[in-house]
Amino acid sequence: MNGHLLNDANEVFYEWTDKMVFAGSEEILPDLECSHLPDNQLDFNDCYEQKEEDIMPAEEKVVGEWFYQCRVKAGGQEWKLPSYFLLHDSMKSFDLKKKQWMGEEDK
């Protein structure tokens, strides 16, 4: 395994030979631009908040699918207990067995 620090030492990527381990990213909103100036984190945060209605559903879809696929690879379909995850500050959770988002009242 080889680890690499990228950019300003804020990202670490590993080169694995095991095909079960993966890393990467996915572009979810190619037309969306949020600039980030190193001295002012608020630029990015303000942009994110202004475009949150577009960003959140796309994030939920991609992250939900990723967690679901990880659970399947780990044999999760055989697990007896339910599995959920939620995004920060979200009122919904993702049921990894049913592969759907739900509110607290739906559990």
N, C-alpha and C positions, 0 to 999 in steps of 0.2 A: 504494500500500500504506500503510495506517495501522496503527501499532503502539500498543497500549495496555497500560500496567501496571495490574494489578488487585490488589486486597487490600493486602497489605503489601509490594508490589513483588516478589512471589515468583512471579508468573505473567505471561506476556506472550502476548497474543492479537493476531493480525493479521487485518485485514479484507482479503481478497484478492478480486480480480475474476476471477481464473483459476479455473475450475471444477475443475481438476486438483489444486488445492491445498486442503487442508481441515484443520480443527482441531476438536477437540471432546472430549467425554468420554462415557462410558457407565456407567450405574449397573449394577453386577454383582451386588451383594448388598444389596437395599434394606432388609432387616431388620437388617443388621449396623451397629452403631454403635461407633465408637471416638472418644472425645473427645480433643481436643488442647488442652492448656493452653500458652500461649506460653512460659512459663518452664520447662516440663518436657517435653521431647521424649520422655522415657521413657514417659509415659502412652500415647502413640500406639504406640510400639514394643512395649511390653508387651501392649497389646491385640492388635496385629497378630500377635505370636508366639503368644498364647493361641488365636487363631482361625485360625491359618495353614492348618490342614487344610481349612477351608472356603474360605478366600480363594485359596490357590494354584491349585486347579483352575479356578476362575472366571477368575482373571487369565490363566492359560495359554490358556484358550479365547478370550477376547476379544483378547488381544495377538497370539496366533497368527493369528487371522482377519484382524486389521488388517494385520500384516506381509504375509500372503499376498495380500490385496487390493492393497496398495501394489506388490508385486512384479508382479502381473498388469497393473496400470495402467502400469508401467514397461516392459512387454513381456517380462517375465522368463520366460514359458513358452517363449520362443525361445532362451534362453540355454543353452549347452552345459554349463557348469559347474554343479554343485549349489550351492544356497544354504541356509544354516542360520542360526538365531539361537537364543540361550538366555537365560533369565532369570537374574539375579544369584543365585549360589550354587546353581544348579540342576545336576543331574546329567544332565538330558535336554536335547536340542536339538530344534528344530522344523525339519523338512525342508520347505522352501518349495515344492519341486517336487511332492512327494508329499502335501503338506498333512497331515502327521502328526508327532506327537512320537516321539522315539526315543532310546534309550540309546547311549552311545559304541560299544558292541559291534555296534550295528545299522548303522553307517555303512559 
